[in-house]
């Protein structure tokens, strides 16, 4: 190092190294990776990348960090899965099904009877003119714009609004979401059965995930406000029992959280059902929770954790179709509970079977109901004839009954014994007049149940009636029935020994029953209007004066 040239060389090298270090440290700091290379990673993993460290300007002030890449927003893109009966739309916002529709099936009519319109007009809640029917512009649907069926998540019960990648998969749809190492894959596909779809949800993760895992249906559900309200609502069958939400116990009770195997859960209205049927009913338990945005969610909850390399998959059959009792019986798996026709369900099915036969020949449900009325009157004619004869005999023995009452006024037991003997001698059945009415009771409830819960009669029209399953907005058929019942009562004298209070009740019965019928389905009013007319005709035939016998003449 004695040579001056060597010292100059080493000094120059040292100066260059120091200058390079100063340049790299203060003048030209390392730049972060461009956002274009980070966004695909964020989209694939669902994680937002960590923000880059703050840089320092030559003056020493920290510079503005570049914006962090975020998960791409969902676009409400829908992809359809269709069967001959239903249309499903899977979406990229939160996954699941965002639409469940029935093409060709109009939504429920809005029916406003004239008496309701007058009341609303008087109270100021009805500013427009009277419109007995307002036709729906939309098709029958089981989800609102805020509804999702079959969306999946982990942890807290909420509606995951993350972005899914939705792609076609043959005739079905595949939706995938990846976030924080968790991947949720959903598939929806039609089957050979027009009422059933195949639904599969798969959870897998590269990191441990603490449960629970769940599949859910959520929407802004509204409690039914009337007999004919067709608002969709959550429904489930747990341990064989049907649960409907929003729940009302009549005493302000909270919604129950049932325990037991879940046969199915989903959404239903008066006539249609979308039910997720788990392949394993014990995979999870049902929980119904209120979500922060005002919606209600029905969750099928699996209380297990998710380990890396150990995916969890659950499959469902999704039934989407009308609540036809016979069809649900064929499918089984507790679906018939949704299509139950009540206590008189057996009678309802018999009447529906007969109605279908008449409808096949007459091509109109109103004419089928009229034909059913004639058939029932024909079957009941022997009973009605016997009842009329019994009433005539009862009228003949009224003087004898009065004598017995006076003779055994102080001995009720003897009076009853002698009265029964008198009935037997003259062939009188004291209950003969009540039997026809008793037979009509199951017919009434069976037809009412069929009209209120059978999709076949949904939107069935007849004459001026647009829907036989809804009330008659003009009130013509209930009024006709009331007039007929009053006329029938006039030509059918009450028993002379009837208690005055009972007689007054019998006179008021037509008016009370008519008021009751104004709020019932028009199809039921049609049945009773025709039935009353036939009763009057039969009563006239039975009470017509008999022609005197013509004496035989000699040759």
Buried (B, 14 or more C-beta within 10 A) or exposed (E): EEEEEEEEEEEEEEEEEEEEEEEEEEEEBEEBEEEEEBBEEBBEBBBEBEEBEEBEEEEEEEEEEBEEBEBEEBEEBBBEBBBEBBBBBBBBBBBBBBBBBBEEBBBBBEBBBEEBBEEBBEEEEBEEEBEBBEEEEEEBBBBBEBBBBBBBBBEEBBBBEBBBBBEEBEEBBBBBBBBEBBBBBBBBBBBEBEBBBBBBBBBBBEEEBEBBBBBBBBBBBEEBEEEBEBBBBBBBBBBEEBBBBBBEEEEEEEBBEBEBBBBBBBBBBBBBBBBBBBEEBEBBBBBBBEBEEEBBBBBBBBEBBBEEEEEBEBBBBBBBBBBBBEBBEEBEBBBBBBBBBBEBBEBBBBBBEBBEBBBEEBEBBBBBBBBBBEEBBEEBEEBBEBBBBBBEBBEEBEEBBEEBEEEBEEEEEEBEEBBEEBBEEEEBBEEBBEBBEEBBEBBBBBBBBBBBBBBBBBBBBBEEBBBBBBBBBBBBBBBBBBBBBBBBBEEBEEBEEEEEEEEEEBEEEBEEBBEEBBBBBBBBBBBBBBBBBBBBEBBEEBEEEEEEEEEEEEE
